[in-house]
Amino acid sequence: MAQGRTGIRGARIGSGPLGEPERGDLAPRVVASFWCGNGHHSQPSFAIEAVVPDVWDCPKCGLPAGPDRDNTPAAETNAPYMTHMGYVRQRRSQEEGEILLNEALAKLRGNF
């Protein structure tokens, strides 16, 4: 099988020979600066009519970012991941679990 170049080349969908002017001008924008607790700086742009949010998710680490470099918003504390057994232990005490286990074993053995 011969390997060579094909006649198909990559191009952006919608881009024409004139590029951006062919589709119209961009709406007027304002650039806002946000800093996260890890010191990452992001500058998303918003339409002038849009309300700039107080908190923005950092695209690098996911922490909340705010407009003040020295006073960054605190990260939300999420509960740690719990396994199925962790949720069961929240609902039942060790003694209740032993009783249920013995009842289930008795049913399996035919002694119930």
Buried (B, 14 or more C-beta within 10 A) or exposed (E): EEEEEEEEEEEEEEEEEEEEEEEEEEEEEEEBBBBBBEEBEBEBEBEEEEEEEEEBBBEEEEBBBBBEEEEBBEEEEEEEEEEEEEEEEEEEEEEEBEEEEEEEEEEEEEEE
